[in-house]
Amino acid sequence: MNEPKEAGMQKPDLTVEDVLRMLVANERAASHVLNMVPSENAMSGLAKLPMLTDAYHRYFFNEQGNPDRWNFRGGQNLWELETSLTVPLLAQLGKAGHVSVRPLSGLSAMALVLASLGGSPGSTVMTISPENGGHYATGLIAERMGLGVDCLSGPDPHCLDLEHAAQLLAEKRPSLVYVDQSHCLFPVDIPSLVRTVRTASPETLVHVDASHWFGLVLGGVYANPLDCGADSFGGSTHKTFPGPQKAVFLTRSPKVAERVEQTQDYLISSHHFATTISLGMALLEFRDFGGEQYARAVADNTRRFGRLLVERGIPVVAADRGCSAGHQLWLDTAAEGIAAKVASHRLFQAGIRVNFMTGLPGFVEAGVRVGLNEPTYRGITVDDLPELADIFADAVRDTGHPSALSARVARLRGRPGYGFTFEPDSPVLSDAASLYTEAVTAGHDNSDNPGLPGWPDIRSGREQVSRS
């Protein structure tokens, strides 16, 4: 075999043992830190289980269970977990008559909607201006599909100028308004926007990409876009919703659903069957084990944490209007002479993971994004927030020793969280634990080994890892 010759390529020298050690070390480290990246979340050990099983390797195309259509038989024993668990639960919680679990990610769902509802090449779609939180990729994807793109904008990063929108809609008559706020402290006023669209351009469809606040919609903190008059909504399932990295589409319109169904087979082949089952498990947990309480706690914790940071002198954007209506906060640490990258690094050393990025609406330099969604899922409560805010402020300002701060974070991280709450001695859970052990030790003679150290303990449904 020829040696790699391209610039920057190195001959791989990691062994399987090296990879396993790195994975186990990361699991152990992750059990001691708080992830506060708004676009990420955790999910229970049980919801992860399907992705460790045979289902992960299989295609599934026979949603009707037609005996003559089992061209791929790998999913035949489990097909009802998609059709009788994931799909109806999603429809129930999302208040939709038609759903698709085909999209693989937020961008996959975006491409599917634009291809299905954006019209033929030459049609116009409208999105949200990046200055008002619109996603960086929407316009480019639409243009590559041959669609024209216009943007809705507003007087500040948190609202739209609906009078100007009405004029633009009446002039352009777009096929679709795609509400794509990826940077969002306060969501667009969907009812007012829909009324504006219906008046100015009645034939225009409205789709709401609710990726960032999907869990808040299902939990009733934000109004369901379909109740607000939107034709459809959807997005990724791993931000405020504690599910797998996947995406979904929901509508009440049979015609809209048909257009999506006719398109999805040509954009998505395997829709990752095991991940779809994992989504069903996460939806079941959300419905039966406190999803609404979790969603309310996310919003409450975010507002409270924002106020606490302001009290400690950390520059939080939109502090004059409550900092946030959802799960994320934006920090302008550069205003205090601390570059966002530096603040992020200091927090990382203290056991807190955030992300810094350019392009946040209203920012000149990079800002820091902070999310309370995963900490809330992990069990952080309003009573823990003053301690967390103290740690956070000391880390940003470099006024506390990282090891001492990270030890305090680890204690907070040890809180019991939301998630699956089967009784630990449940026979079904015991069977699942055995299946989990078989899955992670498959192909090895580990009959005397109860499992690999450092990996999630399925019996609790949460990630209980070795503290050694």
C-alpha positions in Angstrom: 0.0 0.0 0.0 1.3 3.4 -0.9 2.2 5.8 1.9 0.0 8.9 2.2 1.6 11.7 0.3 -0.8 14.6 0.7 0.3 17.5 2.8 -0.7 17.2 6.4 -1.5 13.5 6.3 0.1 11.2 8.8 0.3 7.4 8.9 -2.3 6.3 11.5 -0.6 4.7 14.5 -3.4 4.3 17.0 -4.4 0.8 18.0 -7.8 -0.5 19.0 -6.7 -0.4 22.6 -5.7 3.3 22.2 -9.2 4.1 20.8 -11.0 2.3 23.6 -8.8 4.0 26.2 -9.6 7.4 24.7 -13.3 6.7 24.6 -13.4 5.5 28.2 -11.3 8.4 29.4 -13.7 10.8 27.6 -16.7 9.1 29.2 -15.2 9.5 32.6 -14.3 13.1 32.0 -17.8 13.9 30.6 -19.3 12.6 33.9 -17.6 15.4 35.8 -18.4 18.4 33.6 -21.4 20.4 32.5 -22.1 20.8 28.9 -23.7 24.2 28.3 -23.6 24.3 24.5 -27.1 25.4 23.4 -27.2 23.2 20.3 -26.4 20.0 22.2 -28.2 17.8 24.7 -27.9 14.4 26.4 -30.3 11.5 26.4 -30.9 8.5 28.6 -29.0 5.3 28.5 -32.1 3.4 27.5 -32.8 5.7 24.5 -29.2 5.0 23.4 -29.7 1.3 23.5 -31.2 0.8 20.0 -28.1 2.2 18.4 -26.0 -0.6 20.0 -28.1 -3.4 18.6 -28.6 -5.2 15.3 -31.2 -2.6 14.3 -28.4 0.0 13.8 -27.1 -2.0 10.7 -30.5 -2.4 9.0 -32.5 -0.6 6.3 -36.3 -0.1 6.8 -38.5 1.0 3.9 -41.8 -0.8 4.5 -43.8 1.6 6.6 -47.1 -0.2 5.8 -45.8 -3.6 6.8 -46.8 -5.0 3.4 -45.9 -8.7 3.3 -44.9 -8.3 -0.3 -42.5 -5.5 0.3 -40.0 -6.9 2.7 -37.2 -6.5 0.2 -34.9 -5.7 3.2 -35.9 -8.0 6.0 -33.5 -6.7 8.7 -36.2 -4.5 10.2 -39.0 -6.9 9.9 -39.1 -7.9 13.6 -38.9 -4.2 14.8 -40.8 -2.2 12.2 -43.7 -1.4 14.6 -41.2 0.4 16.8 -41.2 3.1 14.2 -44.8 2.9 13.0 -46.5 2.3 16.3 -44.1 4.1 18.7 -42.1 6.9 17.1 -44.5 8.2 14.5 -47.7 8.3 16.6 -45.9 9.7 19.6 -44.4 12.4 17.5 -47.8 13.2 16.0 -49.4 13.2 19.5 -46.8 15.5 21.2 -46.4 17.7 18.1 -50.2 17.9 17.5 -49.8 17.0 13.9 -51.8 14.7 11.6 -48.8 13.8 9.4 -45.1 13.4 10.4 -41.9 12.3 8.8 -39.0 10.8 10.7 -36.8 10.5 7.6 -34.5 13.6 8.0 -31.1 12.8 9.4 -30.2 16.2 10.8 -31.4 19.8 10.9 -29.8 20.6 7.6 -31.2 17.4 6.1 -34.7 18.5 7.1 -34.0 22.0 5.8 -33.0 20.6 2.4 -36.1 18.3 2.3 -38.5 21.2 3.1 -36.9 23.5 0.5 -37.0 20.8 -2.1 -40.5 19.8 -1.3 -42.2 23.2 -0.6 -39.9 25.8 -2.2 -41.4 25.4 -5.7 -39.9 24.7 -9.0 -36.5 26.3 -10.0 -36.9 30.0 -10.4 -39.4 30.3 -7.5 -38.7 32.5 -4.6 -38.4 31.6 -0.9 -38.1 34.0 2.0 -35.9 33.3 5.0 -34.9 35.2 8.1 -31.9 37.6 7.7 -28.7 36.4 9.4 -28.8 39.8 11.3 -32.0 38.6 12.8 -30.8 35.0 13.5 -31.4 33.3 10.2 -29.3 30.1 9.6 -26.2 30.6 7.6 -26.9 27.7 5.2 -30.6 28.3 4.2 -30.0 30.8 1.4 -27.1 28.9 -0.1 -29.0 25.6 -0.1 -32.0 27.3 -1.7 -29.9 29.0 -4.4 -28.2 25.7 -5.3 -31.7 24.2 -5.8 -32.3 27.0 -8.3 -34.6 29.1 -6.0 -34.4 32.8 -5.5 -34.0 34.0 -2.0 -35.2 37.2 -0.1 -34.7 37.9 3.5 -37.1 39.2 6.2 -35.4 41.6 8.6 -36.2 43.9 11.5 -35.1 46.8 13.6 -33.1 44.7 16.1 -31.8 41.1 16.3 -34.9 39.9 18.1 -37.9 41.0 16.0 -39.1 41.4 12.4 -40.5 44.5 10.6 -43.8 43.0 9.6 -44.9 46.1 7.7 -41.9 45.7 5.5 -42.4 42.0 5.3 -46.0 42.6 4.0 -44.7 44.8 1.2 -42.0 42.3 0.3 -44.4 39.4 0.3 -46.9 41.2 -1.9 -44.2 42.1 -4.4 -42.4 38.7 -4.5 -45.2 36.2 -3.9 -42.8 33.6 -2.6 -43.7 29.9 -2.6 -42.4 29.5 0.9 -41.5 31.5 4.0 -38.9 29.4 5.8 -38.5 30.7 9.4 -35.0 29.6 10.2 -33.9 31.3 13.4 -30.8 29.4 14.4 -29.6 32.2 16.6 -32.5 33.1 18.9 -33.0 34.6 22.3 -36.6 35.5 21.6 -38.5 33.6 18.9 -40.2 35.3 16.0 -43.9 36.2 16.6 -45.2 33.3 14.5 -49.0 34.2 14.8 -48.3 37.8 13.6 -46.0 36.6 10.8 -48.5 34.0 9.6 -51.3 36.6 9.5 -49.0 38.9 7.5 -48.2 36.2 5.0 -51.9 35.1 4.7 -52.9 38.7 4.0 -50.1 39.8 1.7 -49.5 36.5 -0.2 -52.2 33.9 0.6 -50.7 31.1 -1.5 -47.4 31.2 0.3 -46.6 28.3 2.7 -45.0 29.0 6.1 -42.6 26.5 7.6 -41.0 27.0 11.0 -37.6 25.4 11.7 -37.9 24.8 15.5 -34.6 23.0 15.8 -33.5 25.0 18.8 -36.7 25.1 20.7 -38.3 21.7 19.7 -38.3 20.4 23.2 -39.9 23.7 24.4 -42.6 23.3 21.8 -43.4 19.7 22.8 -43.2 20.7 26.5 -45.7 23.6 26.0 -43.3 26.4 26.8 -43.5 27.8 23.3 -46.7 27.7 21.2 -46.9 25.0 18.7 -46.3 26.6 15.2 -49.2 24.6 13.8 -51.5 26.2 16.4 -50.2 29.5 15.3 -51.2 28.9 11.7 -48.0 27.6 10.2 -48.3 25.0 7.5 -45.5 22.9 8.9 -42.7 22.8 11.4 -39.8 20.6 12.3 -36.1 20.5 12.9 -33.4 18.6 14.9 -34.2 16.5 18.0 -31.1 17.0 20.1 -31.1 20.6 21.3 -33.9 21.5 23.8 -35.3 18.0 23.2 -33.1 15.4 24.8 -33.0 12.9 21.9 -30.7 11.5 19.3 -29.0 13.6 16.6 -31.8 13.4 14.0 -34.6 15.6 12.7 -38.3 15.5 12.0 -41.1 17.1 9.9 -44.7 17.8 11.1 -47.8 19.1 9.4 -51.6 19.0 9.5 -52.0 19.4 5.8 -52.4 16.2 3.7 -51.3 18.1 0.6 -48.1 19.4 2.3 -47.4 15.9 3.7 -47.8 14.4 0.2 -45.3 16.8 -1.3 -42.8 15.9 1.4 -43.4 12.2 1.0 -43.0 12.4 -2.7 -39.6 14.1 -2.3 -38.0 12.4 0.7 -37.3 9.1 -1.1 -35.0 11.0 -3.5 -33.1 12.9 -0.8 -32.9 10.3 2.0 -32.2 6.6 1.5 -31.5 5.0 4.9 -33.0 7.2 7.6 -31.1 5.4 10.3 -33.6 3.0 11.6 -32.0 2.5 15.1 -31.8 6.2 15.6 -35.5 6.5 14.8 -36.3 3.9 17.5 -34.1 5.9 19.9 -36.2 8.9 19.1 -39.3 6.9 19.9 -37.8 6.0 23.3 -36.9 9.6 24.0 -40.4 10.8 23.0 -41.9 8.1 25.3 -39.7 9.2 28.2 -40.5 12.9 27.5 -44.3 12.1 27.6 -44.3 9.9 30.6 -41.5 11.1 32.8 -41.7 14.8 33.1 -41.1 16.4 29.7 -43.3 19.3 30.4 -41.6 20.0 33.8 -38.2 19.7 32.1 -39.2 22.2 29.4 -40.5 24.7 32.0 -37.4 24.2 34.1 -35.1 24.9 31.1 -36.8 28.3 30.4 -36.9 29.2 34.1 -33.3 28.2 34.7 -32.1 30.2 31.7 -33.8 33.4 32.8 -32.6 33.0 36.4 -29.0 32.2 35.3 -28.9 35.2 33.0 -29.9 37.5 35.9 -27.3 35.9 38.2 -24.6 36.5 35.6 -25.7 40.1 35.3 -25.5 40.5 39.0 -21.9 39.2 38.9 -21.0 41.7 36.2 -20.9 39.4 33.2 -22.2 41.2 30.1 -25.3 39.3 29.1 -27.1 40.4 25.9 -30.7 41.6 26.2 -30.5 41.9 30.0 -33.0 44.7 29.8 -35.7 42.3 28.5 -35.0 39.3 30.6 -31.9 37.9 28.8 -33.8 35.1 27.1 -37.2 33.5 26.5 -35.7 30.1 25.8 -32.7 28.0 26.6 -29.7 30.1 25.6 -27.8 33.2 26.7 -25.4 35.3 24.7 -22.4 36.8 26.5 -20.4 39.7 25.1 -17.2 39.1 27.1 -15.2 41.1 24.6 -16.9 44.2 26.1 -15.0 43.4 29.3 -11.7 42.9 27.5 -12.0 39.1 27.5 -12.1 37.5 24.0 -14.8 34.9 23.6 -12.2 32.3 22.7 -10.3 33.0 25.9 -13.5 32.9 28.0 -14.5 29.6 26.4 -11.1 28.1 27.2 -11.1 29.3 30.8 -14.6 27.7 31.2 -13.4 24.5 29.6 -10.6 24.3 32.1 -13.1 24.7 34.9 -15.3 21.9 33.6 -17.9 24.0 31.7 -18.3 23.6 28.0 -19.7 26.5 26.0 -19.2 27.6 22.4 -17.9 30.8 21.0 -18.8 32.0 17.5 -18.8 34.9 15.2 -22.0 36.0 13.4 -24.3 36.3 16.4 -26.8 39.0 15.7 -25.7 42.4 17.0 -22.2 41.3 17.7 -19.1 42.9 16.3 -16.7 40.3 17.6 -17.3 36.7 18.6 -19.7 36.0 21.4 -20.2 33.2 23.9 -23.3 31.1 23.7 -24.5 29.4 26.8 -27.3 26.8 27.1 -29.2 25.6 30.1 -30.9 22.7 28.3 -28.4 20.0 29.1 -27.6 21.1 32.6 -31.3 21.1 33.3 -31.7 17.6 31.9 -28.7 16.6 34.1 -30.6 17.7 37.2 -29.4 21.3 37.8 -32.2 23.2 39.6 -32.8 26.8 40.4 -31.2 26.2 43.8 -27.9 25.2 42.2 -27.7 28.3 39.9 -26.1 30.8 42.3 -23.2 28.3 42.8 -22.9 27.7 39.1 -23.0 31.5 38.4 -20.2 32.0 40.9 -18.1 29.3 39.3 -18.9 30.7 35.8 -17.9 34.3 36.7 -14.7 33.2 38.4 -13.7 31.1 35.4 -14.4 33.8 32.9 -12.4 36.4 34.9 -9.7 33.9 35.8 -10.1 34.6 39.5 -10.4 31.0 40.6 -8.0 28.1 40.3 -9.3 25.8 37.5 -8.9 22.6 39.5 -10.9 24.0 42.4 -13.6 25.3 40.1 -13.8 22.0 38.2 -14.2 20.1 41.5 -17.2 22.3 42.3 -18.6 21.7 38.8 -18.2 17.9 39.3 -20.3 18.1 42.5 -23.1 19.9 40.7 -22.8 17.4 37.8 -23.6 14.6 40.2 -27.2 15.7 40.7 -29.8 13.1 39.7 -31.3 14.2 36.4 -34.4 13.9 34.3 -34.8 10.8 32.0 -36.0 7.3 32.3 -37.3 6.3 35.7 -38.0 2.6 35.6 -37.6 1.0 39.0 -34.0 -0.4 39.2 -35.2 -3.9 39.9 -37.6 -4.1 37.0 -37.2 -7.4 35.1 -37.6 -5.6 31.8 -34.8 -3.3 32.8 -32.6 -6.2 33.8 -33.1 -7.8 30.4 -32.2 -4.5 28.8 -29.0 -4.4 30.9 -28.1 -7.9 29.7 -28.7 -6.9 26.1 -26.6 -3.8 26.6 -23.7 -5.8 28.0 -24.0 -8.2 25.1 -23.9 -5.4 22.6 -20.8 -3.7 23.9 -18.9 -6.9 24.4 -20.0 -8.6 21.1 -17.2 -10.4 19.4 -15.1 -10.8 22.5 -14.8 -13.5 25.1 -15.9 -11.4 28.0 -18.4 -13.7 29.6 -17.0 -13.0 33.1 -16.9 -9.2 32.5 -20.0 -7.3 33.5 -19.3 -4.7 30.9 -16.7 -2.2 29.9 -15.8 0.3 32.6 -16.6 3.9 32.0 -19.8 3.4 29.9 -23.4 4.2 30.7 -25.2 2.0 33.2 -28.4 1.0 31.5 -30.0 -0.1 34.7 -30.5 3.5 35.8 -31.2 4.9 32.3 -28.5 7.4 32.9 -24.8 7.6 32.4 -23.3 6.3 35.6 -19.6 5.8 34.9 -16.7 4.8 36.9 -15.3 7.7 39.0 -11.8 6.2 39.2 
